[in-house]
Amino acid sequence: MTLSVNIKKSYPGFTLDVSFAASSKRIGILGASGCGKTLTLKSVAGMVKPDEGLISFGNTVWFDKAKKINVKTAGRNVGYLFQNYALFPNMTVKENIAAALHGAGIDKDRDKAARDILKRFELWDIKDHRPDELSGGQQQRTALARIMACEPKLILLDEPFSAMDMFLREGMRLELVRLLDEYDKPVVMVSHDRDEIYQMCDHIILMENGKVIAQGDTDEIFEHPLTPTAARLTGCKNISRIERINDHRIKALDWNGIELITDEKVTEKITYAGIRAHDLIPGEEGVNVIPCGRVMISRLPFEWYVTLENGLWWKTGRDLDDSKALNVLPQYVSIPPEKIILMQ
Amino acid sequence: MDMFPLYNSLRIAGISTVIVFITGIAAAYNVVKLPRVIKGILDCIFTLPLVLPPTVVGYLLLRLMGPRRPFGAWFMTVFGLKLTMTWWSAIFSTSVVIFPLMYRTARGAFESYDITLKQAGETLGLSGPYIFFRITMPYCKTGITAGTVLAFARALGEYGATTMIAGYTPGKTATISTTVYQLWRTNNDGLAMKWVLVNIAISAFVLLIINLVEGRRSRIRTV
């Protein structure tokens, strides 16, 4: 089933203008906050009405401005996981799920159906609790159970882990993947966290400032972002304007003008190069050797960000002794030619 | 002591509160969804009776409903009933005066309502009425209860507009407030005082209920 979106919506000071089509089972929309990704998701769900354009899923048209089609949210049969989960606060876990079953038209055997879902989502023990008595993880599980009770055709996840404590996220991600796999429904997920998107989606759409800047296979996009914005969204820390010297040689203008050899052919169109912070190798062997100069170190619990004198960021494991750090840091680092990302 | 004024006040306040409960909530619920400019204009109109002197409200109602005025005359010919100087005339004046209280508290409640709950209901295929009565209204319960009780309390005390449109006829249109005025005017201090005490007792009781409701709301907030 292909989800096809081609819409425009204007607000004062912001215009959403997105266009994509994807038939993957796991679609991810990645972008910084305020880029319009949630707005896009809400348009797909029918909560936001675009000014113009078309939205269709499979053979069903949900929105078509030209033909004046706008299927209401209730008629689209999508499951939407809200950032705050939007559980009905006056109802218990069981009542929340029963409400969803009622919405799906399951009135006979509703009690039995509710019991099945409660057990399947491991909510049986907390079925009589109200949402404000649940932990973040339990709330999410309840929200997901409520969605699945409706047997949606498409599941939309809006920043599913943003309301969750850091240390819970990793576990919840695995659990969400398991539950989604179990139900095997197409999913569109929106997030500003590239790790989440990378882990959960096989097709990604990168958005910036209301527009789609890149889309495609997740591995492809992460390995080879085509533009500096795409590279930055996928977490590439070092990006520089370049001057082409020859087919395999560039001059990096923002890194003190160092010259680098590349594996990939440098075409006339290439104007930027990127290096991922963890791709730098300490030592002065090989090609593309870069002097460190005076460095600055940003200490994180398990890794260090070292800023070289020419502005390059180098991410290294914390195997260096803290007290002797400045002495043991290498004089040189190098970058393998195949690791240099060339961009337009 | 003739208890008719108490009975009359309670039935007028009760019926007016029911009317305003429905119309005030409907108005508030729909105004919240409107674009800002229209919202501002309607908000102004709906709140006006709160700041106008009740005599102005009474005067406007008389202009509309008096036996020789357009609406009053039409009503007379169609239903054979006059709209002024009957006990239920006071329902019109009281409803208009207490409407803003219900409308404003309900609007406040709807404005703080989490819109994603409604949207969640829609994605789950729930109908509009189901969402309104089973999710929205319970969510806004405390605000709406406080508004209702406040409106009822104000309805019991309504004097100005009521005296203009319903007058004071003992045993027919007399309410507590018009009775107190009449007794004072005729130097019947003792009886006036009794009615004053009755009025204070009822109002204090109603305000006590408001406090209990509001107290519960603040506890919920801190959870």
Interface residues (C-beta under 8 A of the other chain):
Chain A: A45 G46 M47 K72 T73 A74 R76 N77 V78 G79 Y80 F82 N84 A86 L87 F88 P89 N90 A99 A100 H102 G103 A104 G105 D132 R146 I147 A149 C150 P152
Chain B: D114 T116 L117 Q119 A120 G121 E122 T123 L124 G125 L126 S127 Y130 R134 I135 P138 Y139 V223
